[in-house]
Amino acid sequence: MKVVIADDEPLARERLRALLAAQDGVELVAEVGDGHAALHAVAEHGADLVLLDIAMPGIDGLEAARHLAGFEPRPAVVFCTAYDAHALSAFEAAAVDYLVKPVRPERLQAAIERARTFVLGREREVAPAGGAGQRTHLCARLRGTLRLIPLEDVHYLQAEEKYVVVHHARGEDLIEESLKSLESEFGARFLRIHRNCLVSRHALAELRRDHDGQARVLLRDVATPLDVSRRCVAQVREAIQRM
């Protein structure tokens, strides 16, 4: 079983490394210090298990776990933290176990067995993003690597066949999520203007009708106006008036 350790404390990583060395059938493939690096390590090595700290700089362990839940195949996640206050959030993020530091050898062994059971029986389907809090980034896969896109940089999201194109401050990326699930998760941030498009509420600038009667919305920092369907015109107008 391939394992990634993700913890920003070198001593904690060292202890976990030593404990893993005593376990049969376990291969440590990467050690990283933050959630972003953990996602890259799992994608690169095809890890089966991530030993994940919660309090880390940048993307914390809980958000990293929500992204990992969308990986295929999905790795088992075991949280290793100095605090027990996050236990409920951890299991809402679909962790298979929750270890409190300093991790005891017998507890790590039990967690590894849980992970083995998970890996053997895991379903090949994407788990929904959990209720442990909202993501702050979207995750795009690019030829075996990952790009994390801050939500605050996203101008709009447009469905295109089985993908969604994320139009953001640095360009465009494809993500394998449905527009419907994104609207459900980020409805407070994005507004539907068409059956195939969500726009950032903060980017809304102007609603206009062209000479052909088609309603279109202008977004800040986006050159091309976007079509607004008839059924969405009223809510777009209301959103702009509230700004």
C-alpha positions as CSV (number, residue, x, y, z in Angstrom):
1,M,0.0,0.0,0.0
2,K,1.5,3.3,-1.1
3,V,1.4,6.0,1.6
4,V,1.9,9.8,1.6
5,I,2.6,11.7,4.8
6,A,1.4,15.4,4.8
7,D,2.4,17.4,7.8
8,D,4.1,20.8,8.2
9,E,6.0,19.7,11.3
10,P,9.3,17.8,10.4
11,L,9.3,16.0,13.7
12,A,5.8,14.7,13.2
13,R,6.7,13.4,9.8
14,E,9.8,11.8,11.2
15,R,7.8,9.9,13.8
16,L,5.2,8.7,11.3
17,R,8.0,7.6,9.0
18,A,9.6,5.5,11.8
19,L,6.2,4.0,12.7
20,L,5.4,3.1,9.1
21,A,8.8,1.4,8.8
22,A,7.6,-1.2,11.3
23,Q,4.5,-2.0,9.3
24,D,4.4,-4.8,6.7
25,G,3.2,-4.1,3.2
26,V,3.5,-0.3,3.4
27,E,5.6,1.8,1.1
28,L,6.1,5.5,1.9
29,V,6.2,7.3,-1.5
30,A,6.2,10.9,-0.4
31,E,6.5,13.3,2.5
32,V,5.1,16.8,2.1
33,G,4.4,19.9,4.3
34,D,1.0,21.2,3.0
35,G,-2.3,20.3,1.5
36,H,-1.4,21.5,-2.0
37,A,1.7,19.3,-2.1
38,A,-0.3,16.4,-0.8
39,L,-2.7,16.5,-3.8
40,H,0.3,16.6,-6.2
41,A,2.0,13.7,-4.4
42,V,-1.2,11.5,-4.5
43,A,-1.7,12.3,-8.2
44,E,2.0,11.6,-9.0
45,H,2.4,8.3,-7.1
46,G,-1.2,6.9,-7.1
47,A,-1.1,6.7,-3.3
48,D,-3.6,4.5,-1.5
49,L,-3.4,6.2,1.9
50,V,-2.7,9.8,3.0
51,L,-1.7,10.5,6.6
52,L,-3.0,14.0,6.8
53,D,-2.4,16.7,9.3
54,I,-5.3,19.3,9.7
55,A,-3.6,22.5,10.6
56,M,-1.3,23.3,7.7
57,P,-0.4,26.5,5.8
58,G,-2.3,27.3,2.6
59,I,-4.8,24.5,1.9
60,D,-5.4,22.8,5.2
61,G,-6.0,19.1,5.7
62,L,-9.8,19.3,5.7
63,E,-9.9,21.0,2.3
64,A,-7.3,18.7,0.9
65,A,-9.4,15.8,2.0
66,R,-12.4,17.2,0.1
67,H,-10.3,17.4,-3.1
68,L,-9.0,13.9,-2.5
69,A,-12.6,12.7,-2.4
70,G,-12.8,13.5,-6.1
71,F,-9.7,11.5,-7.1
72,E,-10.2,8.3,-9.1
73,P,-9.3,6.0,-7.5
74,R,-10.0,7.7,-4.3
75,P,-7.3,7.3,-1.6
76,A,-8.0,6.5,2.0
77,V,-7.5,9.5,4.4
78,V,-6.4,9.2,8.0
79,F,-6.1,12.5,9.9
80,C,-3.2,12.9,12.3
81,T,-3.6,16.0,14.5
82,A,-2.6,17.4,17.8
83,Y,-6.3,18.2,18.6
84,D,-9.4,16.2,18.9
85,A,-11.8,19.1,18.2
86,H,-11.9,18.4,14.5
87,A,-13.0,14.8,14.7
88,L,-16.6,15.5,13.5
89,S,-15.3,17.6,10.5
90,A,-12.8,14.9,9.7
91,F,-15.4,12.2,9.4
92,E,-17.7,14.5,7.4
93,A,-14.7,14.8,5.0
94,A,-14.9,10.9,4.7
95,A,-11.8,10.1,6.6
96,V,-11.4,6.4,7.5
97,D,-9.7,7.2,10.8
98,Y,-8.6,10.0,13.1
99,L,-5.4,9.8,15.1
100,V,-4.4,12.2,17.9
101,K,-0.7,13.1,18.2
102,P,1.6,11.6,19.5
103,V,0.4,8.7,17.3
104,R,0.7,5.4,19.1
105,P,1.9,2.4,17.1
106,E,-1.1,0.3,17.8
107,R,-3.5,3.1,16.7
108,L,-1.6,3.6,13.5
109,Q,-1.7,-0.1,12.8
110,A,-5.5,-0.1,13.3
111,A,-5.8,2.9,11.0
112,I,-3.7,1.1,8.3
113,E,-6.0,-1.9,8.5
114,R,-9.0,0.3,8.1
115,A,-7.3,1.9,5.1
116,R,-6.6,-1.5,3.6
117,T,-10.3,-2.5,4.0
118,F,-11.3,0.8,2.3
119,V,-8.8,0.3,-0.6
120,L,-10.1,-3.2,-1.2
121,G,-13.7,-2.2,-1.2
122,R,-13.7,1.3,-2.4
123,E,-16.3,2.2,-4.9
124,R,-15.2,3.8,-8.2
125,E,-17.3,6.9,-7.9
126,V,-16.7,10.5,-6.8
127,A,-17.9,11.2,-3.3
128,P,-19.7,14.5,-2.9
129,A,-17.8,17.4,-1.3
130,G,-18.6,17.0,2.4
131,G,-20.2,19.4,4.8
132,A,-16.9,20.0,6.7
133,G,-16.8,23.5,5.2
134,Q,-16.6,24.9,1.7
135,R,-13.6,24.6,-0.6
136,T,-11.6,27.7,-1.4
137,H,-10.1,26.3,-4.6
138,L,-11.1,24.3,-7.7
139,C,-8.8,21.5,-8.8
140,A,-7.9,21.0,-12.5
141,R,-5.9,18.1,-13.8
142,L,-3.3,18.8,-16.4
143,R,-1.5,15.9,-18.0
144,G,-0.8,14.1,-14.8
145,T,-0.3,17.3,-12.7
146,L,-2.8,19.4,-10.7
147,R,-3.6,23.1,-10.8
148,L,-5.5,24.7,-7.9
149,I,-7.6,27.7,-8.9
150,P,-8.6,30.1,-6.1
151,L,-12.4,30.7,-6.2
152,E,-11.8,34.4,-5.9
153,D,-10.0,34.3,-9.3
154,V,-12.9,32.7,-11.1
155,H,-14.9,34.9,-13.5
156,Y,-17.3,32.3,-14.7
157,L,-17.9,28.5,-15.2
158,Q,-19.3,27.1,-18.4
159,A,-20.4,23.6,-19.1
160,E,-18.9,22.0,-22.2
161,E,-19.8,18.3,-22.9
162,K,-18.8,16.3,-19.8
163,Y,-16.4,19.0,-18.5
164,V,-16.8,22.5,-17.0
165,V,-14.5,25.2,-18.3
166,V,-13.2,27.5,-15.5
167,H,-12.5,31.0,-16.8
168,H,-10.3,32.7,-14.3
169,A,-7.7,35.4,-13.9
170,R,-4.9,33.4,-15.4
171,G,-6.7,31.7,-18.3
172,E,-8.9,28.7,-18.7
173,D,-8.9,25.1,-17.2
174,L,-11.1,22.1,-17.5
175,I,-12.5,20.4,-14.3
176,E,-14.4,17.1,-14.1
177,E,-17.3,18.4,-12.0
178,S,-20.9,19.1,-13.0
179,L,-22.3,22.6,-13.2
180,K,-25.2,21.5,-11.0
181,S,-22.9,20.3,-8.2
182,L,-20.8,23.5,-8.4
183,E,-24.0,25.6,-8.1
184,S,-25.2,23.6,-5.2
185,E,-21.8,24.0,-3.4
186,F,-21.1,27.6,-4.3
187,G,-24.5,29.1,-4.9
188,A,-23.6,32.1,-2.6
189,R,-20.6,32.9,-4.8
190,F,-21.9,32.1,-8.3
191,L,-25.1,33.0,-10.1
192,R,-26.7,30.9,-12.9
193,I,-27.3,33.0,-16.0
194,H,-27.9,30.2,-18.4
195,R,-28.4,26.4,-18.3
196,N,-24.7,26.0,-19.2
197,C,-23.2,29.0,-17.3
198,L,-22.5,30.3,-13.8
199,V,-20.9,33.7,-13.2
200,S,-19.2,35.2,-10.2
201,R,-21.5,37.5,-8.4
202,H,-18.6,39.8,-7.6
203,A,-17.7,40.1,-11.3
204,L,-21.2,41.3,-12.4
205,A,-21.0,44.7,-14.1
206,E,-23.9,45.3,-16.4
207,L,-27.0,43.7,-17.9
208,R,-28.0,44.8,-21.4
209,R,-30.2,43.8,-24.3
210,D,-28.7,43.9,-27.8
211,H,-30.5,45.0,-30.9
212,D,-31.6,41.4,-31.5
213,G,-33.3,41.4,-28.1
214,Q,-30.9,39.0,-26.5
215,A,-30.0,39.7,-22.9
216,R,-26.3,39.7,-22.1
217,V,-24.3,40.3,-19.0
218,L,-20.9,42.1,-18.8
219,L,-18.4,40.9,-16.3
220,R,-15.5,42.8,-14.9
221,D,-12.2,41.8,-16.5
222,V,-14.0,39.8,-19.2
223,A,-14.1,41.2,-22.7
224,T,-16.9,39.1,-24.1
225,P,-20.5,39.5,-23.0
226,L,-22.3,36.3,-21.9
227,D,-25.8,35.3,-23.0
228,V,-28.5,35.3,-20.3
229,S,-31.5,33.1,-20.8
230,R,-35.0,34.5,-20.4
231,R,-35.7,32.6,-17.2
232,C,-32.5,34.0,-15.6
233,V,-32.9,37.7,-16.5
234,A,-34.8,38.7,-13.4
235,Q,-32.4,37.2,-11.0
236,V,-29.4,38.6,-12.8
237,R,-31.0,42.1,-12.7
238,E,-31.7,41.7,-9.0
239,A,-28.2,40.6,-8.3
240,I,-26.7,43.7,-10.1
241,Q,-29.1,46.0,-8.3
242,R,-28.0,44.7,-4.9
243,M,-24.4,45.4,-5.6
